């Protein structure tokens, strides 16, 4: 089991620089901490080769693809009005 799970939006280890650099420095700077990475990506085509050598204290990298999920059309059209009415109560 990991000590820390990082939820990252389309960055490490696939994109160099910026947030990815910071994440890599943090992970390599804490070799006694075990990390898991949940990488949120638009599509599988956006998951390219890794730009960083992933350190040994990263136990897992799981990619979740936002555009892989499809809602049933009936669910959206039937319940949209009721959902708006529900949220409007709180507004």
PDB file of N, CA, C and O in Angstrom:
ATOM      1  N   UNK A   1       0.837  -1.175   0.000  1.00  0.00           N
ATOM      2  CA  UNK A   1       0.000   0.000   0.000  1.00  0.00           C
ATOM      3  C   UNK A   1       0.887   1.244   0.000  1.00  0.00           C
ATOM      4  O   UNK A   1       1.902   1.302   0.693  1.00  0.00           O
ATOM      5  N   UNK A   2       0.485   2.223  -0.783  1.00  0.00           N
ATOM      6  CA  UNK A   2       1.240   3.470  -0.881  1.00  0.00           C
ATOM      7  C   UNK A   2       0.978   4.367   0.323  1.00  0.00           C
ATOM      8  O   UNK A   2      -0.053   4.267   0.988  1.00  0.00           O
ATOM      9  N   UNK A   3       1.940   5.240   0.579  1.00  0.00           N
ATOM     10  CA  UNK A   3       1.775   6.258   1.621  1.00  0.00           C
ATOM     11  C   UNK A   3       1.017   7.466   1.080  1.00  0.00           C
ATOM     12  O   UNK A   3       0.223   8.084   1.789  1.00  0.00           O
ATOM     13  N   UNK A   4       1.276   7.797  -0.197  1.00  0.00           N
ATOM     14  CA  UNK A   4       0.702   8.997  -0.811  1.00  0.00           C
ATOM     15  C   UNK A   4       0.201   8.648  -2.204  1.00  0.00           C
ATOM     16  O   UNK A   4       0.887   7.972  -2.971  1.00  0.00           O
ATOM     17  N   UNK A   5      -1.000   9.116  -2.523  1.00  0.00           N
ATOM     18  CA  UNK A   5      -1.521   8.996  -3.884  1.00  0.00           C
ATOM     19  C   UNK A   5      -1.607  10.398  -4.469  1.00  0.00           C
ATOM     20  O   UNK A   5      -2.297  11.267  -3.936  1.00  0.00           O
ATOM     21  N   UNK A   6      -0.902  10.603  -5.565  1.00  0.00           N
ATOM     22  CA  UNK A   6      -0.945  11.895  -6.257  1.00  0.00           C
ATOM     23  C   UNK A   6      -1.957  11.800  -7.398  1.00  0.00           C
ATOM     24  O   UNK A   6      -1.862  10.912  -8.246  1.00  0.00           O
ATOM     25  N   UNK A   7      -2.909  12.704  -7.416  1.00  0.00           N
ATOM     26  CA  UNK A   7      -3.876  12.778  -8.506  1.00  0.00           C
ATOM     27  C   UNK A   7      -3.409  13.911  -9.414  1.00  0.00           C
ATOM     28  O   UNK A   7      -3.434  15.082  -9.035  1.00  0.00           O
ATOM     29  N   UNK A   8      -2.983  13.541 -10.614  1.00  0.00           N
ATOM     30  CA  UNK A   8      -2.363  14.511 -11.529  1.00  0.00           C
ATOM     31  C   UNK A   8      -3.170  14.600 -12.816  1.00  0.00           C
ATOM     32  O   UNK A   8      -3.654  13.594 -13.336  1.00  0.00           O
ATOM     33  N   UNK A   9      -3.304  15.798 -13.308  1.00  0.00           N
ATOM     34  CA  UNK A   9      -4.099  16.066 -14.485  1.00  0.00           C
ATOM     35  C   UNK A   9      -3.203  16.212 -15.710  1.00  0.00           C
ATOM     36  O   UNK A   9      -2.717  17.303 -16.006  1.00  0.00           O
ATOM     37  N   UNK A  10      -2.988  15.114 -16.415  1.00  0.00           N
ATOM     38  CA  UNK A  10      -2.266  15.152 -17.679  1.00  0.00           C
ATOM     39  C   UNK A  10      -0.834  15.632 -17.605  1.00  0.00           C
ATOM     40  O   UNK A  10      -0.359  16.286 -18.534  1.00  0.00           O
ATOM     41  N   UNK A  11      -0.132  15.327 -16.526  1.00  0.00           N
ATOM     42  CA  UNK A  11       1.244  15.817 -16.388  1.00  0.00           C
ATOM     43  C   UNK A  11       2.213  14.649 -16.244  1.00  0.00           C
ATOM     44  O   UNK A  11       2.472  13.926 -17.207  1.00  0.00           O
ATOM     45  N   UNK A  12       2.731  14.473 -15.070  1.00  0.00           N
ATOM     46  CA  UNK A  12       3.775  13.495 -14.771  1.00  0.00           C
ATOM     47  C   UNK A  12       3.280  12.087 -14.997  1.00  0.00           C
ATOM     48  O   UNK A  12       2.150  11.781 -14.616  1.00  0.00           O
ATOM     49  N   UNK A  13       4.042  11.240 -15.580  1.00  0.00           N
ATOM     50  CA  UNK A  13       5.397  11.377 -16.117  1.00  0.00           C
ATOM     51  C   UNK A  13       5.442  11.641 -17.618  1.00  0.00           C
ATOM     52  O   UNK A  13       6.487  11.470 -18.245  1.00  0.00           O
ATOM     53  N   UNK A  14       4.309  12.060 -18.202  1.00  0.00           N
ATOM     54  CA  UNK A  14       4.206  12.148 -19.659  1.00  0.00           C
ATOM     55  C   UNK A  14       4.576  13.503 -20.248  1.00  0.00           C
ATOM     56  O   UNK A  14       4.856  13.599 -21.443  1.00  0.00           O
ATOM     57  N   UNK A  15       4.582  14.546 -19.433  1.00  0.00           N
ATOM     58  CA  UNK A  15       4.873  15.900 -19.926  1.00  0.00           C
ATOM     59  C   UNK A  15       6.070  16.443 -19.151  1.00  0.00           C
ATOM     60  O   UNK A  15       6.102  16.370 -17.922  1.00  0.00           O
ATOM     61  N   UNK A  16       7.045  16.984 -19.862  1.00  0.00           N
ATOM     62  CA  UNK A  16       8.238  17.526 -19.205  1.00  0.00           C
ATOM     63  C   UNK A  16       7.997  18.959 -18.754  1.00  0.00           C
ATOM     64  O   UNK A  16       7.267  19.713 -19.397  1.00  0.00           O
ATOM     65  N   UNK A  17       8.627  19.324 -17.629  1.00  0.00           N
ATOM     66  CA  UNK A  17       8.580  20.703 -17.147  1.00  0.00           C
ATOM     67  C   UNK A  17       7.392  20.977 -16.247  1.00  0.00           C
ATOM     68  O   UNK A  17       6.534  20.117 -16.047  1.00  0.00           O
ATOM     69  N   UNK A  18       7.352  22.191 -15.706  1.00  0.00           N
ATOM     70  CA  UNK A  18       6.232  22.652 -14.902  1.00  0.00           C
ATOM     71  C   UNK A  18       5.903  21.761 -13.719  1.00  0.00           C
ATOM     72  O   UNK A  18       6.778  21.414 -12.925  1.00  0.00           O
ATOM     73  N   UNK A  19       4.643  21.395 -13.610  1.00  0.00           N
ATOM     74  CA  UNK A  19       4.171  20.555 -12.506  1.00  0.00           C
ATOM     75  C   UNK A  19       4.922  19.227 -12.483  1.00  0.00           C
ATOM     76  O   UNK A  19       5.252  18.722 -11.409  1.00  0.00           O
ATOM     77  N   UNK A  20       5.191  18.664 -13.639  1.00  0.00           N
ATOM     78  CA  UNK A  20       5.896  17.380 -13.701  1.00  0.00           C
ATOM     79  C   UNK A  20       7.267  17.461 -13.051  1.00  0.00           C
ATOM     80  O   UNK A  20       7.668  16.541 -12.338  1.00  0.00           O
ATOM     81  N   UNK A  21       7.990  18.547 -13.286  1.00  0.00           N
ATOM     82  CA  UNK A  21       9.313  18.720 -12.668  1.00  0.00           C
ATOM     83  C   UNK A  21       9.195  18.765 -11.147  1.00  0.00           C
ATOM     84  O   UNK A  21       9.979  18.141 -10.432  1.00  0.00           O
ATOM     85  N   UNK A  22       8.215  19.503 -10.671  1.00  0.00           N
ATOM     86  CA  UNK A  22       7.995  19.615  -9.232  1.00  0.00           C
ATOM     87  C   UNK A  22       7.642  18.262  -8.622  1.00  0.00           C
ATOM     88  O   UNK A  22       8.160  17.894  -7.568  1.00  0.00           O
ATOM     89  N   UNK A  23       6.756  17.524  -9.293  1.00  0.00           N
ATOM     90  CA  UNK A  23       6.354  16.197  -8.798  1.00  0.00           C
ATOM     91  C   UNK A  23       7.551  15.256  -8.776  1.00  0.00           C
ATOM     92  O   UNK A  23       7.748  14.527  -7.803  1.00  0.00           O
ATOM     93  N   UNK A  24       8.346  15.265  -9.829  1.00  0.00           N
ATOM     94  CA  UNK A  24       9.515  14.378  -9.893  1.00  0.00           C
ATOM     95  C   UNK A  24      10.522  14.708  -8.781  1.00  0.00           C
ATOM     96  O   UNK A  24      11.065  13.807  -8.141  1.00  0.00           O
ATOM     97  N   UNK A  25      10.762  15.995  -8.560  1.00  0.00           N
ATOM     98  CA  UNK A  25      11.680  16.404  -7.491  1.00  0.00           C
ATOM     99  C   UNK A  25      11.144  15.973  -6.121  1.00  0.00           C
ATOM    100  O   UNK A  25      11.904  15.520  -5.266  1.00  0.00           O
ATOM    101  N   UNK A  26       9.846  16.116  -5.925  1.00  0.00           N
ATOM    102  CA  UNK A  26       9.249  15.737  -4.653  1.00  0.00           C
ATOM    103  C   UNK A  26       9.381  14.232  -4.416  1.00  0.00           C
ATOM    104  O   UNK A  26       9.752  13.807  -3.322  1.00  0.00           O
ATOM    105  N   UNK A  27       9.083  13.436  -5.422  1.00  0.00           N
ATOM    106  CA  UNK A  27       9.144  11.977  -5.286  1.00  0.00           C
ATOM    107  C   UNK A  27      10.580  11.510  -5.057  1.00  0.00           C
ATOM    108  O   UNK A  27      10.833  10.694  -4.170  1.00  0.00           O
ATOM    109  N   UNK A  28      11.512  12.019  -5.846  1.00  0.00           N
ATOM    110  CA  UNK A  28      12.909  11.598  -5.681  1.00  0.00           C
ATOM    111  C   UNK A  28      13.506  12.124  -4.378  1.00  0.00           C
ATOM    112  O   UNK A  28      14.435  11.523  -3.838  1.00  0.00           O
ATOM    113  N   UNK A  29      12.982  13.237  -3.870  1.00  0.00           N
ATOM    114  CA  UNK A  29      13.472  13.809  -2.620  1.00  0.00           C
ATOM    115  C   UNK A  29      12.966  13.093  -1.374  1.00  0.00           C
ATOM    116  O   UNK A  29      13.441  13.351  -0.268  1.00  0.00           O
ATOM    117  N   UNK A  30      12.005  12.200  -1.553  1.00  0.00           N
ATOM    118  CA  UNK A  30      11.449  11.442  -0.423  1.00  0.00           C
ATOM    119  C   UNK A  30      11.499   9.945  -0.723  1.00  0.00           C
ATOM    120  O   UNK A  30      10.455   9.315  -0.897  1.00  0.00           O
ATOM    121  N   UNK A  31      12.695   9.374  -0.786  1.00  0.00           N
ATOM    122  CA  UNK A  31      12.822   7.965  -1.182  1.00  0.00           C
ATOM    123  C   UNK A  31      12.186   6.970  -0.204  1.00  0.00           C
ATOM    124  O   UNK A  31      11.933   5.825  -0.578  1.00  0.00           O
ATOM    125  N   UNK A  32      11.927   7.381   1.031  1.00  0.00           N
ATOM    126  CA  UNK A  32      11.327   6.475   2.013  1.00  0.00           C
ATOM    127  C   UNK A  32       9.801   6.477   1.969  1.00  0.00           C
ATOM    128  O   UNK A  32       9.159   5.694   2.670  1.00  0.00           O
ATOM    129  N   UNK A  33       9.222   7.349   1.153  1.00  0.00           N
ATOM    130  CA  UNK A  33       7.770   7.433   1.010  1.00  0.00           C
ATOM    131  C   UNK A  33       7.373   6.692  -0.266  1.00  0.00           C
ATOM    132  O   UNK A  33       7.983   6.879  -1.318  1.00  0.00           O
ATOM    133  N   UNK A  34       6.336   5.844  -0.158  1.00  0.00           N
ATOM    134  CA  UNK A  34       5.830   5.106  -1.322  1.00  0.00           C
ATOM    135  C   UNK A  34       4.688   5.901  -1.953  1.00  0.00           C
ATOM    136  O   UNK A  34       3.760   6.325  -1.265  1.00  0.00           O
ATOM    137  N   UNK A  35       4.767   6.097  -3.271  1.00  0.00           N
ATOM    138  CA  UNK A  35       3.783   6.887  -4.004  1.00  0.00           C
ATOM    139  C   UNK A  35       3.003   6.033  -4.994  1.00  0.00           C
ATOM    140  O   UNK A  35       3.526   5.068  -5.552  1.00  0.00           O
ATOM    141  N   UNK A  36       1.754   6.399  -5.200  1.00  0.00           N
ATOM    142  CA  UNK A  36       0.940   5.918  -6.313  1.00  0.00           C
ATOM    143  C   UNK A  36       0.515   7.161  -7.085  1.00  0.00           C
ATOM    144  O   UNK A  36       0.336   8.233  -6.506  1.00  0.00           O
ATOM    145  N   UNK A  37       0.357   7.010  -8.382  1.00  0.00           N
ATOM    146  CA  UNK A  37      -0.030   8.141  -9.213  1.00  0.00           C
ATOM    147  C   UNK A  37      -1.305   7.782  -9.966  1.00  0.00           C
ATOM    148  O   UNK A  37      -1.385   6.746 -10.626  1.00  0.00           O
ATOM    149  N   UNK A  38      -2.292   8.652  -9.855  1.00  0.00           N
ATOM    150  CA  UNK A  38      -3.509   8.551 -10.639  1.00  0.00           C
ATOM    151  C   UNK A  38      -3.441   9.687 -11.647  1.00  0.00           C
ATOM    152  O   UNK A  38      -3.551  10.859 -11.286  1.00  0.00           O
ATOM    153  N   UNK A  39      -3.261   9.335 -12.900  1.00  0.00           N
ATOM    154  CA  UNK A  39      -3.072  10.333 -13.955  1.00  0.00           C
ATOM    155  C   UNK A  39      -4.356  10.459 -14.760  1.00  0.00           C
ATOM    156  O   UNK A  39      -4.788   9.507 -15.410  1.00  0.00           O
ATOM    157  N   UNK A  40      -4.962  11.642 -14.712  1.00  0.00           N
ATOM    158  CA  UNK A  40      -6.196  11.896 -15.459  1.00  0.00           C
ATOM    159  C   UNK A  40      -5.810  12.460 -16.823  1.00  0.00           C
ATOM    160  O   UNK A  40      -5.199  13.524 -16.922  1.00  0.00           O
ATOM    161  N   UNK A  41      -6.176  11.733 -17.862  1.00  0.00           N
ATOM    162  CA  UNK A  41      -5.818  12.108 -19.227  1.00  0.00           C
ATOM    163  C   UNK A  41      -7.087  12.205 -20.067  1.00  0.00           C
ATOM    164  O   UNK A  41      -8.085  11.560 -19.746  1.00  0.00           O
ATOM    165  N   UNK A  42      -7.068  13.006 -21.146  1.00  0.00           N
ATOM    166  CA  UNK A  42      -8.254  13.108 -22.000  1.00  0.00           C
ATOM    167  C   UNK A  42      -8.591  11.776 -22.697  1.00  0.00           C
ATOM    168  O   UNK A  42      -9.715  11.284 -22.592  1.00  0.00           O
ATOM    169  N   UNK A  43      -7.616  11.205 -23.403  1.00  0.00           N
ATOM    170  CA  UNK A  43      -7.825   9.964 -24.155  1.00  0.00           C
ATOM    171  C   UNK A  43      -6.562   9.106 -24.069  1.00  0.00           C
ATOM    172  O   UNK A  43      -5.503   9.611 -23.697  1.00  0.00           O
ATOM    173  N   UNK A  44      -6.657   7.819 -24.406  1.00  0.00           N
ATOM    174  CA  UNK A  44      -5.447   6.989 -24.422  1.00  0.00           C
ATOM    175  C   UNK A  44      -4.371   7.513 -25.381  1.00  0.00           C
ATOM    176  O   UNK A  44      -3.181   7.295 -25.153  1.00  0.00           O
ATOM    177  N   UNK A  45      -4.783   8.200 -26.450  1.00  0.00           N
ATOM    178  CA  UNK A  45      -3.810   8.743 -27.409  1.00  0.00           C
ATOM    179  C   UNK A  45      -2.962   9.847 -26.783  1.00  0.00           C
ATOM    180  O   UNK A  45      -1.869  10.143 -27.267  1.00  0.00           O
ATOM    181  N   UNK A  46      -3.463  10.457 -25.710  1.00  0.00           N
ATOM    182  CA  UNK A  46      -2.712  11.511 -25.033  1.00  0.00           C
ATOM    183  C   UNK A  46      -1.667  10.959 -24.071  1.00  0.00           C
ATOM    184  O   UNK A  46      -0.819  11.703 -23.579  1.00  0.00           O
ATOM    185  N   UNK A  47      -1.725   9.654 -23.802  1.00  0.00           N
ATOM    186  CA  UNK A  47      -0.738   9.023 -22.937  1.00  0.00           C
ATOM    187  C   UNK A  47       0.411   8.581 -23.828  1.00  0.00           C
ATOM    188  O   UNK A  47       0.345   7.550 -24.498  1.00  0.00           O
ATOM    189  N   UNK A  48       1.443   9.372 -23.818  1.00  0.00           N
ATOM    190  CA  UNK A  48       2.595   9.085 -24.661  1.00  0.00           C
ATOM    191  C   UNK A  48       3.685   8.434 -23.817  1.00  0.00           C
ATOM    192  O   UNK A  48       3.441   8.028 -22.681  1.00  0.00           O
ATOM    193  N   UNK A  49       4.860   8.341 -24.366  1.00  0.00           N
ATOM    194  CA  UNK A  49       5.955   7.740 -23.600  1.00  0.00           C
ATOM    195  C   UNK A  49       6.316   8.613 -22.403  1.00  0.00           C
ATOM    196  O   UNK A  49       6.120   9.828 -22.409  1.00  0.00           O
ATOM    197  N   UNK A  50       6.837   7.971 -21.404  1.00  0.00           N
ATOM    198  CA  UNK A  50       7.203   8.672 -20.175  1.00  0.00           C
ATOM    199  C   UNK A  50       8.417   9.557 -20.424  1.00  0.00           C
ATOM    200  O   UNK A  50       9.402   9.114 -21.014  1.00  0.00           O
ATOM    201  N   UNK A  51       8.348  10.802 -19.975  1.00  0.00           N
ATOM    202  CA  UNK A  51       9.442  11.766 -20.135  1.00  0.00           C
ATOM    203  C   UNK A  51      10.412  11.722 -18.961  1.00  0.00           C
ATOM    204  O   UNK A  51      11.500  12.295 -19.023  1.00  0.00           O
ATOM    205  N   UNK A  52      10.015  11.044 -17.899  1.00  0.00           N
ATOM    206  CA  UNK A  52      10.848  10.927 -16.702  1.00  0.00           C
ATOM    207  C   UNK A  52      11.072   9.458 -16.407  1.00  0.00           C
ATOM    208  O   UNK A  52      10.211   8.622 -16.679  1.00  0.00           O
ATOM    209  N   UNK A  53      12.236   9.147 -15.848  1.00  0.00           N
ATOM    210  CA  UNK A  53      12.472   7.809 -15.335  1.00  0.00           C
ATOM    211  C   UNK A  53      11.761   7.755 -13.987  1.00  0.00           C
ATOM    212  O   UNK A  53      12.121   8.465 -13.049  1.00  0.00           O
ATOM    213  N   UNK A  54      10.760   6.911 -13.911  1.00  0.00           N
ATOM    214  CA  UNK A  54       9.945   6.852 -12.701  1.00  0.00           C
ATOM    215  C   UNK A  54      10.754   6.170 -11.599  1.00  0.00           C
ATOM    216  O   UNK A  54      11.229   5.050 -11.786  1.00  0.00           O
ATOM    217  N   UNK A  55      10.916   6.839 -10.447  1.00  0.00           N
ATOM    218  CA  UNK A  55      11.707   6.281  -9.351  1.00  0.00           C
ATOM    219  C   UNK A  55      11.086   4.998  -8.779  1.00  0.00           C
ATOM    220  O   UNK A  55       9.896   4.737  -8.955  1.00  0.00           O
ATOM    221  N   UNK A  56      11.900   4.224  -8.104  1.00  0.00           N
ATOM    222  CA  UNK A  56      11.463   2.955  -7.530  1.00  0.00           C
ATOM    223  C   UNK A  56      10.433   3.087  -6.422  1.00  0.00           C
ATOM    224  O   UNK A  56       9.735   2.121  -6.115  1.00  0.00           O
ATOM    225  N   UNK A  57      10.324   4.267  -5.812  1.00  0.00           N
ATOM    226  CA  UNK A  57       9.336   4.427  -4.748  1.00  0.00           C
ATOM    227  C   UNK A  57       7.940   4.775  -5.282  1.00  0.00           C
ATOM    228  O   UNK A  57       7.023   5.046  -4.506  1.00  0.00           O
ATOM    229  N   UNK A  58       7.787   4.764  -6.616  1.00  0.00           N
ATOM    230  CA  UNK A  58       6.456   4.887  -7.217  1.00  0.00           C
ATOM    231  C   UNK A  58       5.955   3.463  -7.431  1.00  0.00           C
ATOM    232  O   UNK A  58       6.487   2.721  -8.257  1.00  0.00           O
ATOM    233  N   UNK A  59       4.929   3.097  -6.680  1.00  0.00           N
ATOM    234  CA  UNK A  59       4.419   1.726  -6.725  1.00  0.00           C
ATOM    235  C   UNK A  59       3.485   1.464  -7.895  1.00  0.00           C
ATOM    236  O   UNK A  59       3.424   0.346  -8.407  1.00  0.00           O
ATOM    237  N   UNK A  60       2.756   2.493  -8.321  1.00  0.00           N
ATOM    238  CA  UNK A  60       1.836   2.276  -9.435  1.00  0.00           C
ATOM    239  C   UNK A  60       1.491   3.597 -10.112  1.00  0.00           C
ATOM    240  O   UNK A  60       1.501   4.665  -9.500  1.00  0.00           O
ATOM    241  N   UNK A  61       1.185   3.476 -11.399  1.00  0.00           N
ATOM    242  CA  UNK A  61       0.656   4.593 -12.173  1.00  0.00           C
ATOM    243  C   UNK A  61      -0.609   4.073 -12.843  1.00  0.00           C
ATOM    244  O   UNK A  61      -0.572   3.114 -13.614  1.00  0.00           O
ATOM    245  N   UNK A  62      -1.718   4.717 -12.538  1.00  0.00           N
ATOM    246  CA  UNK A  62      -2.996   4.337 -13.139  1.00  0.00           C
ATOM    247  C   UNK A  62      -3.485   5.511 -13.964  1.00  0.00           C
ATOM    248  O   UNK A  62      -3.600   6.630 -13.466  1.00  0.00           O
ATOM    249  N   UNK A  63      -3.774   5.245 -15.234  1.00  0.00           N
ATOM    250  CA  UNK A  63      -4.289   6.273 -16.128  1.00  0.00           C
ATOM    251  C   UNK A  63      -5.802   6.144 -16.225  1.00  0.00           C
ATOM    252  O   UNK A  63      -6.339   5.063 -16.467  1.00  0.00           O
ATOM    253  N   UNK A  64      -6.474   7.271 -16.031  1.00  0.00           N
ATOM    254  CA  UNK A  64      -7.929   7.328 -16.169  1.00  0.00           C
ATOM    255  C   UNK A  64      -8.215   8.280 -17.321  1.00  0.00           C
ATOM    256  O   UNK A  64      -7.692   9.394 -17.368  1.00  0.00           O
ATOM    257  N   UNK A  65      -9.054   7.825 -18.251  1.00  0.00           N
ATOM    258  CA  UNK A  65      -9.332   8.621 -19.448  1.00  0.00           C
ATOM    259  C   UNK A  65     -10.732   9.213 -19.372  1.00  0.00           C
ATOM    260  O   UNK A  65     -11.726   8.487 -19.341  1.00  0.00           O
ATOM    261  N   UNK A  66     -10.797  10.527 -19.341  1.00  0.00           N
ATOM    262  CA  UNK A  66     -12.058  11.239 -19.177  1.00  0.00           C
ATOM    263  C   UNK A  66     -13.016  10.941 -20.325  1.00  0.00           C
ATOM    264  O   UNK A  66     -14.209  10.744 -20.092  1.00  0.00           O
ATOM    265  N   UNK A  67     -12.523  10.905 -21.542  1.00  0.00           N
ATOM    266  CA  UNK A  67     -13.400  10.742 -22.703  1.00  0.00           C
ATOM    267  C   UNK A  67     -13.737   9.282 -22.991  1.00  0.00           C
ATOM    268  O   UNK A  67     -14.379   8.999 -24.003  1.00  0.00           O
ATOM    269  N   UNK A  68     -13.329   8.354 -22.143  1.00  0.00           N
ATOM    270  CA  UNK A  68     -13.713   6.959 -22.310  1.00  0.00           C
ATOM    271  C   UNK A  68     -15.110   6.692 -21.759  1.00  0.00           C
ATOM    272  O   UNK A  68     -15.746   5.699 -22.113  1.00  0.00           O
ATOM    273  N   UNK A  69     -15.579   7.578 -20.896  1.00  0.00           N
ATOM    274  CA  UNK A  69     -16.888   7.363 -20.285  1.00  0.00           C
ATOM    275  C   UNK A  69     -17.965   7.977 -21.162  1.00  0.00           C
ATOM    276  O   UNK A  69     -17.873   9.138 -21.559  1.00  0.00           O
ATOM    277  N   UNK A  70     -18.971   7.197 -21.455  1.00  0.00           N
ATOM    278  CA  UNK A  70     -20.089   7.679 -22.267  1.00  0.00           C
ATOM    279  C   UNK A  70     -21.378   7.541 -21.457  1.00  0.00           C
ATOM    280  O   UNK A  70     -21.664   6.484 -20.896  1.00  0.00           O
ATOM    281  N   UNK A  71     -22.140   8.617 -21.407  1.00  0.00           N
ATOM    282  CA  UNK A  71     -23.438   8.569 -20.753  1.00  0.00           C
ATOM    283  C   UNK A  71     -24.474   8.063 -21.745  1.00  0.00           C
ATOM    284  O   UNK A  71     -24.389   8.330 -22.944  1.00  0.00           O
ATOM    285  N   UNK A  72     -25.430   7.347 -21.239  1.00  0.00           N
ATOM    286  CA  UNK A  72     -26.537   6.921 -22.087  1.00  0.00           C
ATOM    287  C   UNK A  72     -27.372   8.145 -22.419  1.00  0.00           C
ATOM    288  O   UNK A  72     -27.699   8.939 -21.537  1.00  0.00           O
ATOM    289  N   UNK A  73     -27.713   8.297 -23.681  1.00  0.00           N
ATOM    290  CA  UNK A  73     -28.471   9.463 -24.123  1.00  0.00           C
ATOM    291  C   UNK A  73     -29.780   9.592 -23.361  1.00  0.00           C
ATOM    292  O   UNK A  73     -30.165  10.698 -22.979  1.00  0.00           O
ATOM    293  N   UNK A  74     -30.474   8.472 -23.131  1.00  0.00           N
ATOM    294  CA  UNK A  74     -31.749   8.518 -22.417  1.00  0.00           C
ATOM    295  C   UNK A  74     -31.573   9.106 -21.022  1.00  0.00           C
ATOM    296  O   UNK A  74     -32.408   9.887 -20.565  1.00  0.00           O
ATOM    297  N   UNK A  75     -30.502   8.736 -20.353  1.00  0.00           N
ATOM    298  CA  UNK A  75     -30.260   9.213 -18.997  1.00  0.00           C
ATOM    299  C   UNK A  75     -30.094  10.730 -18.991  1.00  0.00           C
ATOM    300  O   UNK A  75     -30.626  11.410 -18.113  1.00  0.00           O
ATOM    301  N   UNK A  76     -29.375  11.249 -19.943  1.00  0.00           N
ATOM    302  CA  UNK A  76     -29.126  12.693 -20.002  1.00  0.00           C
ATOM    303  C   UNK A  76     -30.411  13.456 -20.316  1.00  0.00           C
ATOM    304  O   UNK A  76     -30.748  14.410 -19.615  1.00  0.00           O
ATOM    305  N   UNK A  77     -31.123  13.049 -21.352  1.00  0.00           N
ATOM    306  CA  UNK A  77     -32.285  13.820 -21.777  1.00  0.00           C
ATOM    307  C   UNK A  77     -33.452  13.697 -20.803  1.00  0.00           C
ATOM    308  O   UNK A  77     -34.176  14.669 -20.589  1.00  0.00           O
ATOM    309  N   UNK A  78     -33.643  12.538 -20.218  1.00  0.00           N
ATOM    310  CA  UNK A  78     -34.769  12.339 -19.313  1.00  0.00           C
ATOM    311  C   UNK A  78     -34.598  13.069 -17.997  1.00  0.00           C
ATOM    312  O   UNK A  78     -35.558  13.636 -17.477  1.00  0.00           O
ATOM    313  N   UNK A  79     -33.409  13.066 -17.456  1.00  0.00           N
ATOM    314  CA  UNK A  79     -33.218  13.572 -16.105  1.00  0.00           C
ATOM    315  C   UNK A  79     -32.626  14.983 -16.043  1.00  0.00           C
ATOM    316  O   UNK A  79     -32.485  15.543 -14.955  1.00  0.00           O
ATOM    317  N   UNK A  80     -32.287  15.550 -17.167  1.00  0.00           N
ATOM    318  CA  UNK A  80     -31.649  16.860 -17.161  1.00  0.00           C
ATOM    319  C   UNK A  80     -32.528  17.909 -16.491  1.00  0.00           C
ATOM    320  O   UNK A  80     -32.056  18.655 -15.633  1.00  0.00           O
ATOM    321  N   UNK A  81     -33.791  17.975 -16.873  1.00  0.00           N
ATOM    322  CA  UNK A  81     -34.695  18.971 -16.305  1.00  0.00           C
ATOM    323  C   UNK A  81     -34.819  18.779 -14.797  1.00  0.00           C
ATOM    324  O   UNK A  81     -34.777  19.758 -14.052  1.00  0.00           O
ATOM    325  N   UNK A  82     -34.968  17.556 -14.336  1.00  0.00           N
ATOM    326  CA  UNK A  82     -35.084  17.284 -12.900  1.00  0.00           C
ATOM    327  C   UNK A  82     -33.810  17.638 -12.160  1.00  0.00           C
ATOM    328  O   UNK A  82     -33.861  18.138 -11.037  1.00  0.00           O
ATOM    329  N   UNK A  83     -32.668  17.383 -12.782  1.00  0.00           N
ATOM    330  CA  UNK A  83     -31.397  17.723 -12.147  1.00  0.00           C
ATOM    331  C   UNK A  83     -31.259  19.232 -11.982  1.00  0.00           C
ATOM    332  O   UNK A  83     -30.837  19.712 -10.930  1.00  0.00           O
ATOM    333  N   UNK A  84     -31.614  19.972 -13.022  1.00  0.00           N
ATOM    334  CA  UNK A  84     -31.548  21.428 -12.924  1.00  0.00           C
ATOM    335  C   UNK A  84     -32.476  21.939 -11.829  1.00  0.00           C
ATOM    336  O   UNK A  84     -32.107  22.831 -11.065  1.00  0.00           O
ATOM    337  N   UNK A  85     -33.668  21.381 -11.755  1.00  0.00           N
ATOM    338  CA  UNK A  85     -34.614  21.790 -10.715  1.00  0.00           C
ATOM    339  C   UNK A  85     -34.049  21.495  -9.329  1.00  0.00           C
ATOM    340  O   UNK A  85     -34.197  22.296  -8.407  1.00  0.00           O
ATOM    341  N   UNK A  86     -33.407  20.349  -9.191  1.00  0.00           N
ATOM    342  CA  UNK A  86     -32.817  19.959  -7.910  1.00  0.00           C
ATOM    343  C   UNK A  86     -31.706  20.935  -7.483  1.00  0.00           C
ATOM    344  O   UNK A  86     -31.685  21.393  -6.341  1.00  0.00           O
ATOM    345  N   UNK A  87     -30.796  21.244  -8.396  1.00  0.00           N
ATOM    346  CA  UNK A  87     -29.701  22.154  -8.067  1.00  0.00           C
ATOM    347  C   UNK A  87     -30.188  23.594  -7.903  1.00  0.00           C
ATOM    348  O   UNK A  87     -29.589  24.379  -7.168  1.00  0.00           O
ATOM    349  N   UNK A  88     -31.269  23.929  -8.586  1.00  0.00           N
ATOM    350  CA  UNK A  88     -31.817  25.270  -8.462  1.00  0.00           C
ATOM    351  C   UNK A  88     -32.318  25.541  -7.039  1.00  0.00           C
ATOM    352  O   UNK A  88     -32.291  26.686  -6.587  1.00  0.00           O
ATOM    353  N   UNK A  89     -32.769  24.513  -6.337  1.00  0.00           N
ATOM    354  CA  UNK A  89     -33.212  24.672  -4.945  1.00  0.00           C
ATOM    355  C   UNK A  89     -32.084  25.220  -4.078  1.00  0.00           C
ATOM    356  O   UNK A  89     -32.323  26.027  -3.180  1.00  0.00           O
ATOM    357  N   UNK A  90     -30.876  24.791  -4.343  1.00  0.00           N
ATOM    358  CA  UNK A  90     -29.724  25.217  -3.535  1.00  0.00           C
ATOM    359  C   UNK A  90     -29.224  26.593  -3.934  1.00  0.00           C
ATOM    360  O   UNK A  90     -28.611  27.298  -3.133  1.00  0.00           O
ATOM    361  N   UNK A  91     -29.486  26.967  -5.163  1.00  0.00           N
ATOM    362  CA  UNK A  91     -29.047  28.264  -5.646  1.00  0.00           C
ATOM    363  C   UNK A  91     -29.888  29.358  -5.012  1.00  0.00           C
ATOM    364  O   UNK A  91     -29.677  30.538  -5.291  1.00  0.00           O
TER     365      UNK A  91
END
